[in-house]
Each structure stands twice: as structure tokens, then as C-alpha cells.
Amino acid sequence: MTPSAILESALYVTDLPAAETFYTDILGLNLLGKVDGRHLFFRCGPGVLLVFNAEATKIPPAPDARLPVPPHGAVGQGHLCFTATADEIAGWKAHLEAKKIAIESEFEWPQGGRSIYIRDPSGNSIEFAEPRIWGL
């Protein structure tokens, strides 16, 4: 057996309201659901981006919890990469600069494909890259 795709990816943040503003107003993702103080869930193409308050996700579920999701979390800055064509990367760069979001890094990969990197309000590394950086 081999997994066929990634259904969801998670980032951990220190400020959920700032994350909600960033991922909806700056990146344009649709909010699927939220629990104040705990998490935000966003649609991204066929997948889902989960944005958690890391401290809240460390708490084990109650014994009678309807959804007994095990504790999880991460410490420090995470990373997420969004798929983008070369034209979309140019559009993202202009959009982000207009929104006063600093482009942290921008380059062409040796095997081909371009990437740009920014930071979300919690310091997570957010990349936009052409799929060909992975031979896709």
C-alpha cells in the first residue's frame, strides 16, 4: 500500500485571528470551519489546510468526546508550499507586494521551476512554487 495523495496539511500558529485574516484576506482561501481559540480550516483546491493553535491541540480529548482526535502539535516555524504556475507566481508576487507582504526569497531551482517565499503572521514559511521543482 502507498498513500495516493495528501488530503490535509497542518500549520501551527500563535495568533488565530491574525492567521484568519492572512489566509482569507491575503491568500484568498475559503474558511471551512473554525473553533475560536483552537483551529481554522481552509479549502485549498482538492485539499484542506488546517491551522491550529498549537497549545490547544496538545490537550487530550475528553473520554466522551464525539471526535477523539489525539493530541498533536509542533513547536517552531513550519513550512507549506502552494502550487503555482510561472504566471501565477508573478501575479502572487505583485499581489503580495501590494499587500505589503515581504518576499523573503525568490529563485529558480537548478532542476527548473521558480519559487517565492513569504512568512505568515506566526512566522511559518509559505512558498509558492511551480510543480516542476519536483518533476511534476
C-alpha positions as CSV (number, residue, x, y, z in Angstrom):
1,M,0.0,0.0,0.0
2,T,1.1,3.5,-0.8
3,P,-0.8,6.7,0.0
4,S,-2.2,8.3,-3.2
5,A,-2.4,11.9,-2.1
6,I,-2.2,14.3,0.9
7,L,-5.7,15.2,2.0
8,E,-4.8,17.8,4.6
9,S,-1.8,19.7,5.9
10,A,-1.4,21.5,9.2
11,L,0.3,24.6,10.3
12,Y,0.5,25.7,14.0
13,V,0.2,29.4,14.9
14,T,0.3,31.6,17.9
15,D,-2.4,34.1,16.8
16,L,-5.5,32.6,15.3
17,P,-7.3,35.9,14.4
18,A,-4.1,37.2,12.6
19,A,-3.9,33.8,10.8
20,E,-7.5,34.0,9.7
21,T,-7.0,37.5,8.3
22,F,-3.8,36.4,6.5
23,Y,-5.2,33.2,5.0
24,T,-8.6,34.7,3.9
25,D,-7.8,38.4,3.1
26,I,-4.2,38.0,1.8
27,L,-4.2,34.5,0.3
28,G,-7.9,34.3,-0.5
29,L,-8.6,30.8,1.0
30,N,-12.2,29.9,1.9
31,L,-12.8,29.3,5.6
32,L,-14.5,25.9,6.0
33,G,-14.8,26.0,9.8
34,K,-13.3,27.3,13.0
35,V,-13.4,26.9,16.7
36,D,-12.3,30.1,18.5
37,G,-9.0,29.6,20.3
38,R,-8.4,26.2,18.7
39,H,-8.4,26.0,14.9
40,L,-9.2,27.3,11.4
41,F,-9.9,25.0,8.5
42,F,-9.5,26.3,4.9
43,R,-10.3,24.8,1.5
44,C,-7.3,24.8,-0.9
45,G,-8.1,23.1,-4.2
46,P,-9.0,19.5,-3.5
47,G,-7.3,19.6,-0.1
48,V,-7.7,21.3,3.2
49,L,-5.3,23.5,5.2
50,L,-5.6,23.1,9.0
51,V,-4.4,26.0,11.1
52,F,-4.1,25.1,14.8
53,N,-3.4,26.9,18.0
54,A,-0.6,24.6,19.0
55,E,-1.2,24.9,22.7
56,A,-4.9,23.9,22.3
57,T,-4.1,20.8,20.2
58,K,-1.8,19.4,22.9
59,I,-4.8,18.9,25.2
60,P,-6.1,15.3,25.0
61,P,-9.8,14.9,24.2
62,A,-12.3,14.2,26.9
63,P,-13.1,10.5,27.4
64,D,-16.6,11.0,26.0
65,A,-15.5,13.3,23.1
66,R,-17.6,12.9,19.9
67,L,-14.4,13.2,17.8
68,P,-11.5,11.8,19.8
69,V,-8.6,13.3,17.8
70,P,-5.3,12.5,19.6
71,P,-3.2,15.4,20.9
72,H,-0.7,16.8,18.3
73,G,1.2,20.0,17.6
74,A,4.5,21.4,16.6
75,V,7.0,23.9,18.1
76,G,8.7,26.5,15.9
77,Q,8.1,27.6,12.3
78,G,6.5,25.2,9.9
79,H,6.5,25.2,6.1
80,L,3.8,24.9,3.4
81,C,4.1,25.2,-0.4
82,F,1.3,26.2,-2.7
83,T,1.3,25.1,-6.3
84,A,1.6,28.0,-8.8
85,T,2.5,28.4,-12.5
86,A,5.2,30.8,-13.5
87,D,2.5,33.4,-14.5
88,E,0.7,32.8,-11.1
89,I,4.0,33.3,-9.2
90,A,4.4,36.7,-11.0
91,G,0.8,37.5,-10.1
92,W,1.3,36.4,-6.5
93,K,4.5,38.5,-6.2
94,A,2.6,41.6,-7.4
95,H,-0.4,40.9,-5.1
96,L,1.8,40.2,-2.0
97,E,3.9,43.3,-2.6
98,A,0.7,45.4,-3.0
99,K,-0.5,44.0,0.4
100,K,2.9,44.9,1.9
101,I,3.9,41.3,2.4
102,A,7.7,41.0,2.1
103,I,9.0,38.4,-0.3
104,E,11.7,36.7,1.8
105,S,13.3,34.7,-1.0
106,E,12.8,34.2,-4.8
107,F,14.8,32.0,-7.1
108,E,14.9,29.5,-9.9
109,W,15.7,25.9,-8.8
110,P,18.7,24.2,-10.5
111,Q,16.4,21.4,-12.0
112,G,13.9,24.1,-13.2
113,G,11.0,25.9,-11.7
114,R,10.6,29.0,-9.7
115,S,9.7,29.7,-6.0
116,I,8.9,32.6,-3.9
117,Y,8.8,32.5,-0.1
118,I,6.9,34.7,2.4
119,R,6.1,34.4,6.2
120,D,2.6,34.2,7.8
121,P,2.0,36.3,10.9
122,S,3.3,33.4,13.1
123,G,6.5,33.1,11.1
124,N,5.6,30.0,9.1
125,S,7.4,29.7,5.8
126,I,4.9,29.9,3.0
127,E,6.1,29.1,-0.5
128,F,4.6,29.4,-4.0
129,A,6.3,27.1,-6.5
130,E,6.0,25.5,-9.9
131,P,5.3,21.8,-9.6
132,R,8.3,21.1,-11.9
133,I,10.6,21.7,-8.9
134,W,9.6,18.1,-8.0
135,G,9.5,16.8,-11.6
136,L,5.7,17.1,-11.7
